[in-house]
Amino acid sequence: MKTYYNLYAIAMVLVLTFTSCPSNYTPDEQSGEIPTAERVDDIFVINTNEFGQEYYIFRTNDEKYWKPEGMTIWTVFEQVDEPFTSRTVTMAKPVGYSSEGGGYGIVFCHGEYEIDGKIEPVMLVVMINNNEQYIVGKTIGGVFHDYGWWKKTTHLKQGAGTKNKVTVNRESDGEFHIIINDNFVDSFRDNEFPQLSGGKNGYIVVITPFDSFPSPGIDVYFEEE
């Protein structure tokens, strides 16, 4: 499992501008790296469509969330899914950077664990982007550890605002299966401490250095099945 260590993780607690960024920092548009993750609940707003179905909107153009090295924002619900068995979410991103790194998706099996003497949030993550790619990983204390880098699949529909349905099933033997638009695409096991088998569910969105703030900002929609 590869770990992406954000070289500017201290920026989690700072509001950075170009003038405060190190002069030798140049973001790599092709790297697809996942910035340090931070929990921000109030950006994820619940709404109701004309059919009475609830969905969540992540929408912001607030420049405090744009950072030269990027920023990952996540939230979880209070309900605990223990053990985790299955979850399906339809999602779309009509506004925002579309390629590698511009991910959005679901959090599951979230919990808090003591790691090196400190209580840290730990969660499993599946993200997609608008360029037919997905990534799977585990976030420990805000640092994303991937189970294989961005992978391309034609089962994902391409383009801004296109809806894609992502399902994660946990099998009886502990293996997680990833199903995209009703097509099996991948599987993985969480074999490293702390091993996760249940917990809270939520959402996650990456704001990249290549997103434009304050205009147009970023919009992402999530609808649970």
CORBELSUL-V251292 format. One record per helix or strand of 3 or more residues. SS is the DSSP state (H for helix, E for strand). FROM is the first residue (numbers start at 1). LEN is the number of residues. If there is no record, write none. Layout:
SS & FROM & LEN
SS & FROM & LEN
This chain:
H & 9 & 5
H & 18 & 3
E & 37 & 3
E & 44 & 5
E & 54 & 7
H & 63 & 3
E & 71 & 11
E & 86 & 10
E & 104 & 12
E & 118 & 11
E & 133 & 8
E & 143 & 4
E & 164 & 7
E & 176 & 5
E & 183 & 6
E & 199 & 9
E & 218 & 7
